[in-house]
C-alpha cells in the first residue's frame, strides 16, 4: 500500500470521526443500566438457584464487556466531543470495569502507535516472539514464553493478573495526574467492594461478581488476542513499518453474530478502529461498509478464530504465525540437512 492509497483510505474514514452526543448518551443508558439490573437480579437469584445466577452472570459479563468499550472509546477521546466528558465517563466506566483511565489510556495509545512494529514491542500488547528470537532464547525464556502463550494462563490467569495486580500500580515515569487517577480508581474500587460486602455479605458478592468478572475478563483478553493473532497478520521492523498497513493488515475483521457484535461494541471492526481510533464504536460498521478497501481485509469468524489458539511465533521468513510444532519440524529438517551436508563433504 503506497502513500497515496493510505491517504485516500484515511480520507474515506474521516467523515465518521465525529461523536454523536445523543448516540453516546443512549449507549450509556442501554449498557450501564442493564448491567446494574442484571447484577441485582443475579444477587436475588442466589436464593433460588446458583445455576440461574451463573446464567445471569454470563449476560452481565456481556454488558460489562460493552461497558469496557465505552471506557475504551473515552480513552481515545472518541465517545464525546468534549475531552473533559470523555475523562469523567472514562474514569467512572474504568472503575466499574477495574481499569484506571489515565494509565490504560497511555499504554493503549502506545499499542496503537506501535502495533505490528517488531522493534517497539512490549507496551500495551501481547507478548510475541519471532522464530529467530525463540531459537536463540535461553531455556527459561522459552519456558516463560510457552507458559505465557498457554490458553489457561492467557485467558484464565491472565485477566486475574491484569485486573487485580497490573492495573493497580502506576508505571515508572508516570505523571502526577496519571498517578492520581490510578489512586482514585483503587480507592473507589475498595470502597465499592467494601460497601457491597457489608450490605450483602462477602460470600454473596464473590458468588455474583466472581463469575461475571472472569467471563468478561476472559472475553476481553480473547478479543484483544484474536484480533491481532491470525495467520497472515502484519509485523515489520521499524524501518519498513507502515501505520496504515499495520491497521488494515495487522488487525482483523472479526465477523460476529449481531447480538455478540452489539455486546462487544462493534470492536470486531478492529481494522477500522486501528486505522482511525477517533471513530466512535457505533460508527465503525458504517465506516467499514462504505469503504471497499476496508472490506477486503483479513476476516475471521467465531469458528475460524479458534485456529488462532495454535499460533505461537511470528516467522519473519514466511510472514506468518506458526506453531511450536512447526518450529520443531523446521529445526529437525535443518539438523538433518546439516548432517547430510557434513557427511557428503567428508565423503568427498
Buried (B, 14 or more C-beta within 10 A) or exposed (E): EEEEEBEEBBEBBEEBBEBBEEEBEEBBEEBBEBBEEBBEBBBEBBEEEBEBBBBBBBBBBBBBBBBBBBBBBBBBBBBBEEEEBBBBBBBBBBBBBBBBBBBBBBBBBBBBBBBBBBEBBEBBBBEBBBBEBBBEBEEEEBEEBEEBBBEEEBBBEBBBEBBEEEBBEBEEEBEEEBBBBBEBBBEBBEEEEEEBBEEBEEEBBEBBBEBBBBBBBBBBBBBBBBBBBBBEBBBBEEEEBBBBBBBBBBBBBBBBEEEBBBBBBBBBBBBBBBBBBBBBBBBBBBBBEEBEBBEEBBBBEEEBBEBBBBBBBBBBEEEBBBEBEBBEEBEEEEEEEEEEEEEEEEEE
